[in-house]
Amino acid sequence: MTQKTVMVVEDDEGARYLLAKLLRKAGWEPVCVPDGLGCARALEDVAPAALLLDQRLPDTSGLDIARSIRARDGDRLPIIFVTAFASAEFVGAVRTIPNTSILAKPFLPETFLERFERCLKAA
């Protein structure tokens, strides 16, 4: 995988497609998975430069995935939560996990890449 590989963990097929399309356009190589199990399996073979992670997944929460990654691999991987449910409780929980940021949904395709790059710098 290239240095610009990004893993997209998103259960909504349309959102996965859009994120992958936008990321490819900017020179990233997206690896898309629909759930936490897919993420765990993919991380065995892929070392992404970043992780775009949905907060709510069918089999687990994004917070649980992020905590698991941090416990196993430390804080080297930037994790960007992509969510429409950024409650104060969720934001507080994210702040306890090193090298993370939040990209709130909805977003316009025209502004996604700028916001993604800003989150990478902040994570």
Long-range contacts (C-beta under 8 A, 24 or more apart in sequence): 1-29, 1-31, 1-46, 1-47, 1-48, 2-29, 3-49, 4-28, 4-29, 4-49, 5-29, 5-30, 5-31, 5-46, 5-47, 5-48, 5-49, 6-30, 6-31, 6-48, 6-49, 6-50, 6-51, 6-52, 7-31, 7-32, 7-33, 7-39, 7-42, 7-43, 7-46, 7-48, 7-50, 7-51, 7-52, 8-32, 8-33, 8-52, 9-33, 9-34, 9-35, 9-36, 9-38, 9-39, 9-51, 9-52, 9-53, 9-54, 9-57, 9-62, 9-65, 10-34, 10-52, 10-54, 10-82, 11-35, 11-54, 11-56, 11-57, 11-58, 12-54, 15-54, 15-82, 18-109, 19-52, 19-82, 19-112, 22-109, 22-112, 22-113, 23-113, 23-116, 25-113, 26-113, 26-116, 34-58, 35-59, 35-60, 36-60, 36-64, 36-65, 39-65, 40-65, 40-68, 43-69, 48-77, 49-78, 50-77, 50-78, 50-79, 50-80, 50-120, 50-123, 51-77, 51-78, 51-79, 51-80, 52-80, 52-82, 52-103, 52-116, 53-79, 53-80, 53-81, 53-82, 54-81, 54-82, 54-83, 55-81, 55-82, 55-83, 55-85, 55-90, 56-83, 56-85, 63-90, 63-93, 63-94, 63-97, 66-94, 66-97, 66-100, 67-97, 70-97, 70-98, 75-99, 78-119, 78-120, 78-123, 79-123, 80-116, 80-119, 80-120, 80-123, 99-123
